[in-house]
Amino acid sequence: MELGLIGLGKMGGNMARRLLEGGHRVVVTDRNEQAVKELAACGATAASDPKDMIAKLASPRSVWLMLPSGDITESMVTEMGSLLSSGDCIIDGGNTLYKDDMRRADALKSKGIYYVDCGTSGGVWGLKEGYSMMIGGDKEPVERLKSVFETLAPAADKGWGHVGPVGSGHFVKMIHNGIEYGMMQAYAEGYEIMKAKEVFNLDLEQISCIWQHGSVVRSWLLDLIALALKEDPDLSRIAGFVSDSGEGRWTIAEAIDLDVPAPVITQSLFARFVSRQDESFSAKLLAAMRNQFGGHAVKSAKK
């Protein structure tokens, strides 16, 4: 099986390497010429741009996009739509909003071009551990790409599946990431409570290692916590600023549309917003109200 791959960031580059190790022919292109050169040294076929990449693939062609969601992916899908032919396939492996998948697939359908949305989890560990893939699209292109999914997955029969029509793959991945937000927040709060109990002088790395075996809260996230605390026990090298890449927001919006209560996921997203504030105006106002009605002391603002 051969595949074109556009987007050679950490995840895209590692996916290309895993495919090459699995015996696939991979044609790669990226704005980062050094990333292309490094993969060419690993056995990939280098292409100067998307048009050159298409020319180096045999029909029916399959092009995998590993790009940030939004305008970058949108423009590349449009460009691919002008370069590919009937029977060819575009696979979006990034974190795209599922509604955009459905719109793009509909636009490409008139040209006979397949569109497959592949929600992909695994991050920087995917090269070694394999990727979890939630796939949406028509049966024909998914079956054609089966060997690619089997190679990228942790095992040929584990960690991937065709979950439904176009849009369903990224929808499931969106919910996956929303759940992830809640799990991460629960761990973070629990560890902060333990750290605050100074009288016990708890070794958080030790506790992580205990929980990794036999505990009902053991997970890959816990393994990563243990690794992070081993490298930096007080997390002194990390600022408490937490970004989000959009999936949590989309999950909450979907919950609202479907009248499904999702308080944990919602609160976990708002906790990330709090982490980005140097000073909270709402907290200041709360302190001011307490001072006004009860005469409670307030701390002076730092100048």
C-alpha positions as CSV (number, residue, x, y, z in Angstrom):
1,M,0.0,0.0,0.0
2,E,1.2,3.5,-0.8
3,L,0.1,6.7,0.8
4,G,0.7,10.4,0.4
5,L,1.1,12.3,3.7
6,I,0.9,16.0,4.3
7,G,1.9,17.5,7.6
8,L,5.1,16.3,9.3
9,G,4.8,17.6,12.8
10,K,5.7,15.2,15.6
11,M,2.6,13.1,15.2
12,G,2.6,13.1,11.4
13,G,6.3,12.4,11.2
14,N,6.0,9.5,13.6
15,M,3.0,8.1,11.6
16,A,5.1,8.2,8.5
17,R,7.9,6.4,10.2
18,R,5.6,3.7,11.5
19,L,4.2,3.1,8.1
20,L,7.7,2.9,6.6
21,E,8.7,0.4,9.2
22,G,5.5,-1.6,8.2
23,G,6.6,-1.8,4.6
24,H,4.4,0.9,3.1
25,R,5.5,3.4,0.5
26,V,5.0,6.9,1.8
27,V,5.3,10.1,-0.3
28,V,5.7,13.1,2.0
29,T,5.6,16.8,1.7
30,D,5.6,19.7,4.2
31,R,6.5,23.4,4.4
32,N,9.3,22.3,6.7
33,E,11.9,21.1,4.2
34,Q,14.1,19.6,6.9
35,A,11.3,17.3,8.1
36,V,10.9,16.1,4.5
37,K,14.6,15.4,4.3
38,E,14.7,13.5,7.5
39,L,11.9,11.2,6.4
40,A,13.5,10.8,3.0
41,A,16.6,9.5,4.8
42,C,14.3,6.9,6.5
43,G,13.0,5.7,3.2
44,A,10.1,8.0,2.3
45,T,9.7,9.5,-1.1
46,A,10.1,13.3,-0.9
47,A,7.8,15.6,-2.8
48,S,8.4,19.4,-3.2
49,D,4.7,20.3,-2.9
50,P,1.2,18.7,-2.9
51,K,1.0,18.7,-6.7
52,D,4.4,16.9,-6.9
53,M,3.2,14.4,-4.3
54,I,0.1,13.6,-6.3
55,A,2.2,13.0,-9.4
56,K,4.3,10.5,-7.5
57,L,1.3,8.4,-6.4
58,A,-0.4,5.7,-8.5
59,S,-4.2,5.7,-8.9
60,P,-6.4,5.3,-7.0
61,R,-4.5,7.7,-4.7
62,S,-4.9,8.2,-1.0
63,V,-3.7,11.3,0.7
64,W,-3.5,11.6,4.5
65,L,-3.6,15.1,6.1
66,M,-2.1,15.6,9.5
67,L,-2.6,19.4,9.8
68,P,-4.1,21.7,12.5
69,S,-7.9,22.0,12.3
70,G,-9.4,25.1,10.8
71,D,-8.2,27.2,7.8
72,I,-5.0,25.2,7.1
73,T,-6.9,21.9,6.7
74,E,-9.8,23.6,4.9
75,S,-7.4,25.1,2.3
76,M,-5.6,21.8,1.8
77,V,-8.8,19.8,1.3
78,T,-9.8,22.4,-1.3
79,E,-6.5,22.1,-3.0
80,M,-6.6,18.3,-2.9
81,G,-10.1,18.4,-4.4
82,S,-8.7,20.3,-7.4
83,L,-5.8,17.9,-7.9
84,L,-7.3,14.4,-7.2
85,S,-9.5,12.4,-9.5
86,S,-12.6,10.2,-9.1
87,G,-11.8,7.1,-7.0
88,D,-9.1,8.9,-5.0
89,C,-9.4,9.5,-1.3
90,I,-8.6,12.2,1.3
91,I,-8.1,11.1,4.9
92,D,-8.1,13.8,7.6
93,G,-6.3,12.5,10.6
94,G,-6.3,15.8,12.6
95,N,-8.8,17.1,15.1
96,T,-11.4,18.5,12.8
97,L,-15.0,19.4,13.8
98,Y,-17.2,16.6,12.5
99,K,-19.6,19.0,10.8
100,D,-16.8,20.3,8.6
101,D,-16.1,16.7,7.6
102,M,-19.7,16.2,6.5
103,R,-19.6,19.5,4.5
104,R,-16.3,18.7,2.8
105,A,-17.3,15.1,2.0
106,D,-20.5,16.4,0.4
107,A,-18.5,18.9,-1.8
108,L,-16.1,16.2,-2.9
109,K,-18.8,13.6,-3.7
110,S,-19.7,15.3,-7.0
111,K,-16.1,14.7,-8.1
112,G,-16.1,11.1,-7.1
113,I,-13.5,11.8,-4.4
114,Y,-13.8,9.8,-1.2
115,Y,-13.4,11.6,2.2
116,V,-12.5,9.7,5.4
117,D,-12.3,11.3,8.8
118,C,-9.9,9.5,11.2
119,G,-9.9,10.6,14.8
120,T,-6.4,9.8,15.9
121,S,-5.1,9.4,19.5
122,G,-1.6,8.4,20.6
123,G,0.4,11.7,20.5
124,V,4.2,11.4,20.6
125,W,4.0,7.8,21.9
126,G,2.3,6.5,18.8
127,L,5.5,5.6,17.0
128,K,6.3,3.0,19.7
129,E,2.9,2.1,21.1
130,G,0.7,2.6,18.0
131,Y,-2.3,4.9,17.4
132,S,-6.0,4.6,18.4
133,M,-8.1,5.4,15.4
134,M,-11.8,6.1,15.1
135,I,-12.7,6.1,11.5
136,G,-15.7,7.6,9.6
137,G,-16.5,7.2,5.9
138,D,-17.8,5.0,3.2
139,K,-17.0,1.3,3.4
140,E,-15.0,1.1,0.1
141,P,-12.2,3.5,0.9
142,V,-11.9,2.3,4.5
143,E,-11.5,-1.3,3.3
144,R,-8.9,-0.1,0.8
145,L,-6.9,1.6,3.6
146,K,-7.2,-1.4,6.0
147,S,-3.5,-2.3,5.8
148,V,-2.6,1.3,6.7
149,F,-4.9,1.3,9.8
150,E,-3.6,-2.1,10.8
151,T,0.0,-0.9,10.6
152,L,-0.6,2.3,12.5
153,A,-2.7,0.7,15.3
154,P,-1.2,-1.0,18.4
155,A,-2.1,-4.4,16.7
156,A,-3.8,-5.3,13.5
157,D,-7.0,-6.2,15.3
158,K,-6.8,-3.7,18.2
159,G,-7.1,0.0,18.6
160,W,-8.9,1.0,15.4
161,G,-12.3,0.6,13.9
162,H,-14.8,1.9,11.3
163,V,-17.3,3.5,13.6
164,G,-19.8,4.9,11.0
165,P,-20.4,7.3,8.1
166,V,-18.4,10.5,7.4
167,G,-18.1,12.7,10.4
168,S,-18.6,9.9,13.0
169,G,-14.8,9.3,13.4
170,H,-14.1,12.9,14.4
171,F,-17.3,13.0,16.5
172,V,-16.2,10.0,18.5
173,K,-12.7,11.5,18.9
174,M,-14.2,14.7,20.1
175,I,-16.1,12.9,22.8
176,H,-12.9,10.9,23.6
177,N,-11.1,14.2,24.2
178,G,-13.9,15.6,26.3
179,I,-13.7,12.6,28.6
180,E,-10.0,13.1,28.7
181,Y,-10.5,16.7,30.0
182,G,-12.5,15.4,32.9
183,M,-10.1,12.6,33.8
184,M,-7.1,15.0,33.7
185,Q,-8.9,17.5,35.9
186,A,-9.9,14.8,38.5
187,Y,-6.2,13.7,38.7
188,A,-5.0,17.3,39.0
189,E,-7.4,18.1,41.8
190,G,-6.6,15.0,43.7
191,Y,-2.9,15.5,43.5
192,E,-3.2,19.1,44.6
193,I,-5.2,18.1,47.7
194,M,-2.4,15.6,48.6
195,K,0.3,18.2,48.0
196,A,-1.5,20.6,50.2
197,K,-1.6,18.1,53.1
198,E,1.9,19.2,54.2
199,V,1.8,17.5,57.6
200,F,2.1,14.1,55.8
201,N,4.9,15.2,53.5
202,L,3.5,12.8,50.8
203,D,5.8,11.5,48.0
204,L,3.5,12.0,45.0
205,E,5.7,10.0,42.7
206,Q,5.6,7.1,45.1
207,I,1.9,7.2,45.3
208,S,1.6,7.3,41.6
209,C,3.7,4.1,41.4
210,I,1.5,2.4,44.0
211,W,-1.7,3.4,42.1
212,Q,-0.2,2.0,38.8
213,H,-0.8,-1.6,40.0
214,G,-4.2,-3.0,41.1
215,S,-5.8,0.4,41.6
216,V,-9.2,1.3,40.0
217,V,-7.7,4.6,39.0
218,R,-4.8,3.2,37.1
219,S,-4.5,4.4,33.5
220,W,-2.1,5.6,30.9
221,L,-2.6,9.2,32.2
222,L,-1.5,8.0,35.6
223,D,1.6,6.4,34.0
224,L,2.4,9.8,32.4
225,I,1.8,11.6,35.8
226,A,4.4,9.2,37.4
227,L,6.8,9.9,34.6
228,A,6.4,13.7,34.9
229,L,6.8,13.6,38.7
230,K,9.9,11.5,38.3
231,E,11.5,14.1,36.0
232,D,10.4,17.1,38.1
233,P,8.8,16.2,41.5
234,D,7.6,19.8,42.2
235,L,6.8,20.6,38.5
236,S,9.0,23.7,39.1
237,R,9.9,23.9,35.4
238,I,6.2,24.1,34.2
239,A,3.9,27.1,34.3
240,G,0.4,26.4,35.4
241,F,-1.1,27.6,32.0
242,V,-3.3,25.0,30.3
243,S,-4.4,25.4,26.7
244,D,-7.2,23.6,24.9
245,S,-7.3,22.6,21.2
246,G,-11.1,22.9,20.8
247,E,-12.5,19.4,21.3
248,G,-13.7,20.1,24.8
249,R,-15.6,23.2,23.6
250,W,-17.2,21.2,20.8
251,T,-18.2,18.4,23.1
252,I,-19.9,20.8,25.5
253,A,-21.7,22.5,22.6
254,E,-22.9,19.1,21.4
255,A,-24.1,18.2,24.9
256,I,-26.1,21.4,24.9
257,D,-27.6,20.7,21.5
258,L,-28.6,17.2,22.6
259,D,-29.9,18.2,26.1
260,V,-27.3,15.9,27.7
261,P,-25.9,17.0,31.1
262,A,-22.1,17.1,31.0
263,P,-21.0,19.0,34.2
264,V,-17.7,17.3,34.7
265,I,-16.4,18.0,31.1
266,T,-17.8,21.5,31.2
267,Q,-16.1,22.4,34.5
268,S,-12.8,20.8,33.4
269,L,-12.8,23.2,30.4
270,F,-13.5,26.2,32.6
271,A,-10.7,25.2,35.0
272,R,-8.3,25.5,32.0
273,F,-9.6,29.0,31.4
274,V,-8.9,29.9,35.1
275,S,-5.3,28.7,34.6
276,R,-4.7,31.4,32.0
277,Q,-5.6,34.3,34.2
278,D,-2.8,36.2,36.0
279,E,-5.5,37.8,38.1
280,S,-9.3,37.0,38.2
281,F,-11.6,39.9,38.2
282,S,-14.4,37.6,39.5
283,A,-12.2,36.6,42.4
284,K,-11.5,40.2,43.2
285,L,-15.2,41.0,43.1
286,L,-16.0,38.1,45.4
287,A,-13.4,39.4,47.9
288,A,-14.9,42.9,47.6
289,M,-18.4,41.6,48.3
290,R,-17.3,39.7,51.4
291,N,-15.6,42.9,52.6
292,Q,-18.7,45.0,52.0
293,F,-21.3,42.8,53.7
294,G,-19.2,41.2,56.4
295,G,-16.1,43.4,56.9
296,H,-13.9,40.4,55.9
297,A,-10.3,41.3,55.4
298,V,-8.9,41.7,51.8
299,K,-5.4,41.3,50.5
300,S,-3.9,44.3,48.8
301,A,-3.1,43.9,45.1
302,K,0.6,43.5,44.2
303,K,2.0,46.5,42.3
